[in-house]
Amino acid sequence: MQKAYDWNVWVLQHVKNFPKEYKFSLGQTITESSLRLLMSLVDATYRRRNEQEIEAAVREVNRLRYLTRLSKDLRILPRNSQEFAAKALDEIGRMAGGWLKSARRRTGDGASGQPVE
């Protein structure tokens, strides 16, 4: 969860520097998705049956991958920032994916058909 928190701090610091024409569309979408990711992980820590929350976190990581890539392609994020974002999201995605696999083993639902990172 600390990595997701750190990710949100990074996002909030970078989105405020987005150009005006993207700040309230792409920037806001990235911010909201990042906050949903963090809140999904927070909620998952307080629930015994937490698969839905973890699945939501995995979805947000995948959405954020596309949004940060789009930001790079539009030349909103510098290359080094996009590289940091990709590495951070990969790490968060691997952790959430591992947590989801563990949760599914606990409940006996190892083959739900959902892709897992």
Secondary structure by P-SEA (a helix, b strand, c coil): caaaaaaaaaaaacccccccccccaaaaaaaaaaaaaaaaaaaaaaccccaaaaaaaaaaaaaaaaaaaaaaaaccccaaaaaaaaaaaaaaaaaaaaaaaaaaaaacccccccccc
